[in-house]
Amino acid sequence: MKRILLASVMMCPVAMWSQDIKPIDVKPGLWENTTISQISGLTMPNMPQLTPDQLAKMPPQARAQMEAMQKGGPGAPQTHTMKACITREQLSKPMFDNGDKSCSYNLKSSSSSSQIIRIECARGNTKTAGDITLERVDSEHMKGDMLMKTTGDSSTANSVGQNMTIKLSFSNKFLSSDCGDVKPGGGEK
């Protein structure tokens, strides 16, 4: 879930918006996104505890993520860095929507230097709502944050059954006008 949220923060354009949008004035091309996420209220009773031998056999990136999760436990801040190819077309649309039909998106404000988007999702008896803020620092740097609150009823089949708060802060920096092997909208392979 975190990976989907991280990718959609930088890469996913919106198919239809009724509000007027003013594109954020940054360069198209290859960007690096560093995100710090923290989830409070999350319990993970079935989180696997891996042996040192099992960890040693994992790919380096997966091993580092698993070690960080085991070290910090649920709710500890997690840092992730990924690359994304951002096109001029994507910049002309609000920069957050993963295509999930159970969610609605409302552009609260839009200018060449910032966007604020309200997100509300409902899946079964689980409801999530919050805001994402994107800010242009200069043509090669952006920053932002997201605060989402999730409420759920564990007696419902499609519910996570937990009340959680998800906080993300991110910084993005322009790397190159050439995206290389990184495809638009898909992130780093």
Secondary structure, 3 states (H helix, E strand, C coil): CHHHHHHHHHHCCCCCCCCCCCCCCCCCEEEEEEEEEEEECCCCCCCCCCCHHHHHCCCHHHHHHHHHHHHHCCCCCEEEEEEEEECHHHHCCCCCCCCCCCEEEEEEEECCCEEEEEEEEEECCEEEEEEEEEEEEECCEEEEEEEEEEECCCCCCCCCCCCEEEEEEEEEEEEECCCCCCEECCECC
